[in-house]
């Protein structure tokens, strides 16, 4: 078949054909896009409806369970939580004084040397610090006790206050040291 149309008509038909093709492609893309948007809008409204329903259910449950007994029980639980956290903190900082006392009691002391006060503390660096106040009838007894303390492996940095060495008899001494329990 021979096409006898003039070139202007051919061009016009080609432009019409391309226009129709563009419209068909546009509609083919636009219709699924509109459907997808409508599906998303429907999902959004469904989710908003479910959220409002769940909020209403939550409010109803709150009203049902917010009785005086329940609120009292809730306050009791909060108070006990505070107490338990404080106890936990206390036990983390706890100093096992039995090990300290056992070590101190095994150190040989002269007969005329007595303890008048004993304090056990834990410092910021988690080191156990012991402070002992005492009385000794002589400076020689205090020197013997000092040597015995320095020979003990679990006692570190033992220092006597300078006033402990002033009097030759009836000595009141003040001793501090660090305790490191033997593993």
C-alpha positions as CSV (number, residue, x, y, z in Angstrom):
1,X,0.0,0.0,0.0
2,X,1.3,3.3,-1.0
3,X,0.9,6.3,1.4
4,X,-0.2,9.2,-0.7
5,X,-0.6,11.7,2.1
6,X,1.4,14.9,2.0
7,X,4.3,15.2,4.5
8,X,2.4,17.9,6.5
9,X,-0.5,15.4,7.1
10,X,2.0,12.6,7.9
11,X,3.6,14.9,10.5
12,X,0.2,15.9,11.9
13,X,-0.8,12.2,12.2
14,X,2.5,11.3,13.9
15,X,2.0,14.1,16.5
16,X,-1.5,13.0,17.1
17,X,-0.3,9.4,17.5
18,X,2.4,10.5,20.0
19,X,-0.1,12.6,21.9
20,X,-2.5,9.7,22.2
21,X,0.4,7.5,23.4
22,X,1.5,10.1,26.0
23,X,-2.1,10.4,27.2
24,X,-2.4,6.6,27.5
25,X,0.9,6.3,29.3
26,X,0.0,9.2,31.6
27,X,-3.4,7.6,32.5
28,X,-1.7,4.2,32.9
29,X,0.7,5.8,35.5
30,X,-1.8,8.2,37.1
31,X,-4.6,5.6,37.8
32,X,-2.3,3.2,39.9
33,X,-0.8,6.2,41.6
34,X,-4.2,7.5,42.6
35,X,-5.2,4.0,43.8
36,X,-2.0,3.7,45.9
37,X,-2.7,7.1,47.4
38,X,-6.3,6.1,48.2
39,X,-5.0,2.8,49.8
40,X,-2.6,4.8,52.0
41,X,-5.3,7.2,53.1
42,X,-7.6,4.3,54.0
43,X,-4.7,2.7,56.0
44,X,-4.2,6.0,57.8
45,X,-7.8,6.4,58.7
46,X,-7.9,2.7,59.9
47,X,-4.8,3.3,62.1
48,X,-6.3,6.5,63.5
49,X,-9.5,4.7,64.3
50,X,-7.6,1.9,66.1
51,X,-5.5,4.4,68.1
52,X,-8.6,6.2,69.3
53,X,-10.2,2.8,70.2
54,X,-7.1,1.8,72.1
55,X,-7.0,5.1,73.9
56,X,-10.6,4.7,74.9
57,X,-9.9,1.2,76.2
58,X,-6.9,2.4,78.1
59,X,-8.9,5.2,79.8
60,X,-11.6,2.6,80.7
61,X,-9.0,0.3,82.2
62,X,-7.4,3.1,84.1
63,X,-10.8,4.1,85.6
64,X,-11.4,0.5,86.4
65,X,-8.1,-0.1,88.2
66,X,-7.5,3.3,89.8
67,X,-9.3,2.4,93.0
68,X,-8.1,3.5,96.4
69,X,-6.6,0.1,97.1
70,X,-4.8,0.0,93.8
71,X,-3.3,3.5,94.3
72,X,-2.3,2.7,97.9
73,X,-0.6,-0.5,96.6
74,X,1.1,1.5,93.9
75,X,2.5,4.0,96.5
76,X,3.7,1.1,98.6
77,X,5.5,-0.4,95.6
78,X,7.2,3.0,94.9
79,X,8.3,3.4,98.6
80,X,9.7,-0.1,98.6
81,X,11.5,0.5,95.3
82,X,13.3,3.5,96.9
83,X,14.1,1.4,100.0
84,X,15.5,-1.4,97.9
85,X,17.6,0.9,95.8
86,X,19.0,2.5,99.0
87,X,19.7,-1.0,100.4
88,X,21.5,-2.0,97.2
89,X,23.6,1.1,97.4
90,X,24.4,0.4,101.0
91,X,25.5,-3.2,100.3
92,X,27.7,-2.0,97.5
93,X,29.5,0.3,99.8
94,X,29.5,-2.1,102.7
95,X,32.7,-2.8,104.6
96,X,32.9,-6.4,106.0
97,X,34.1,-5.5,109.4
98,X,34.6,-9.1,110.5
99,X,37.7,-9.5,108.3
100,X,39.1,-6.2,109.7
101,X,38.4,-7.2,113.3
102,X,39.9,-10.7,112.7
103,X,43.1,-9.3,111.3
104,X,43.4,-6.7,114.1
105,X,42.8,-9.2,116.8
106,X,45.5,-11.6,115.4
107,X,48.1,-8.9,115.6
108,X,50.1,-9.5,118.8
109,X,49.9,-6.6,121.3
110,X,51.8,-5.8,124.4
111,X,50.0,-6.6,127.6
112,X,49.6,-2.9,128.6
113,X,48.2,-1.6,125.2
114,X,44.5,-1.1,124.9
115,X,42.1,0.2,122.2
116,X,39.6,2.8,123.2
117,X,38.0,3.5,119.8
118,X,37.9,1.8,116.4
119,X,36.4,3.2,113.2
120,X,36.1,1.4,109.9
121,X,35.3,3.5,106.7
122,X,35.4,3.1,103.0
123,X,36.8,6.2,101.1
124,X,36.0,7.5,97.6
125,X,38.5,5.1,96.0
126,X,36.8,2.1,97.7
127,X,39.8,1.6,100.1
128,X,39.0,0.5,103.6
129,X,40.4,3.0,106.1
130,X,40.7,2.0,109.8
131,X,41.3,4.5,112.6
132,X,42.3,3.3,116.1
133,X,42.6,5.3,119.3
134,X,44.2,3.7,122.2
135,X,46.3,3.8,125.4
136,X,49.7,2.3,126.1
137,X,51.5,2.4,129.4
138,X,54.9,3.0,127.7
139,X,56.3,4.2,124.4
140,X,58.2,0.9,124.1
141,X,55.0,-1.1,124.1
142,X,53.7,1.3,121.3
143,X,56.9,0.7,119.3
144,X,56.4,-3.1,119.6
145,X,52.9,-2.7,118.4
146,X,54.0,-0.5,115.5
147,X,56.4,-3.2,114.4
148,X,53.8,-5.9,114.6
149,X,51.3,-3.8,112.6
150,X,53.9,-3.1,109.9
151,X,54.6,-6.8,109.6
152,X,51.0,-7.6,108.8
153,X,50.5,-8.0,105.1
154,X,46.9,-6.9,104.8
155,X,47.7,-3.5,106.6
156,X,49.1,-0.7,104.4
157,X,50.2,2.8,105.1
158,X,50.1,2.5,108.9
159,X,50.7,5.9,110.5
160,X,50.7,7.1,114.1
161,X,49.9,10.7,114.9
162,X,52.9,12.7,116.0
163,X,51.4,13.3,119.4
164,X,51.5,9.5,120.0
165,X,55.3,9.7,120.5
166,X,55.5,12.7,122.9
167,X,55.0,11.0,126.3
168,X,57.3,8.2,127.4
169,X,54.6,6.8,129.7
170,X,50.8,6.8,129.7
171,X,50.7,7.3,125.9
172,X,47.4,8.0,124.2
173,X,47.9,7.0,120.5
174,X,46.1,7.6,117.3
175,X,46.7,5.2,114.4
176,X,45.3,5.1,110.9
177,X,45.9,2.5,108.2
178,X,44.4,1.0,105.0
179,X,43.2,-2.5,105.1
180,X,43.4,-4.7,102.0
181,X,41.8,-8.1,102.6
182,X,43.9,-11.1,101.5
183,X,42.2,-13.0,98.7
